[in-house]
Amino acid sequence: LHSVKSWVMDAVVAEDFCALGGRVMLAGDAAHRFPPAGGFGMNTGIQDAHNLAWKLAAVLRGAAGPQLLSSYHSERRPVAQANAALSISNWQEAVRVPQALGLDPAAAGLVSQLASAALLPAGAGRWLLESALAAGRGVAASILPLRQGALQEILNSGQSLRLQFPKEDLGVVYKQGSVATEGGAAGTSTGKGSRGGRYVSGGRGLPYVPSTEVGGRLPHCMLAMLGQDRQQRQQLVSSLDLINAGSLGLNLLLVCSGSQGACS
């Protein structure tokens, strides 16, 4: 060990993602900080950039008013808050494995803090930490045969560190903000600290279920492109490939199926 520094598990979400009257937009680690359990920091930051990029482009090109930018806060902050809570929960599940082996992370953190803060001679803090870690490893090795059952139960039940969250990564649905729904208007915000976006997890590790709900991710499905004579004109294409990424306008996707040509 070359140096010893204490680290405290924490999760922080900014009060306002649109600061200084909308002149400064916070995204990524500037807007939220999560424990390193599940990769939520990177995924949430990428979602922030995706949400903000098209809105900035629309305003700069004159296709939308500046009020559209305020929807960034009302849509993204609720997601960051939910991901912060989920990341903490995932971290707490992860430490069940060392706890089952008799290694308490809280005790290890206390030793690290003492080694960093105590007025010890040069090298003594490192020796203290290494000695404590060696003692912990010795205890864990000695009781491993007695704890294997509990450890195996945790691993088999999936109640340890999870790395895949399909529903949370792909299933976000924005109910307020830039989405225009029946009885509402686009480009509105529910104000500072709003929980306008809907983000309901319902459990850890749930699958992503594609939906055509307004404000959600466009589902992928393979489609056959038909001409006016209803003959297939080209190979099957994904519904996602039919969206013009360079356009800020609306896209109408008409899907026909069945012998009667029913469309939706």
Helices and strands as residue ranges (DSSP letters): E 12-13, E 18-19, G 20-22, E 24-25, G 28-30, E 32-33, H 40-60, G 66-70, H 71-94, H 96-100, H 105-117, H 124-157, H 166-170, E 222-223, E 237-238, G 239-242, E 256-257, E 262-263
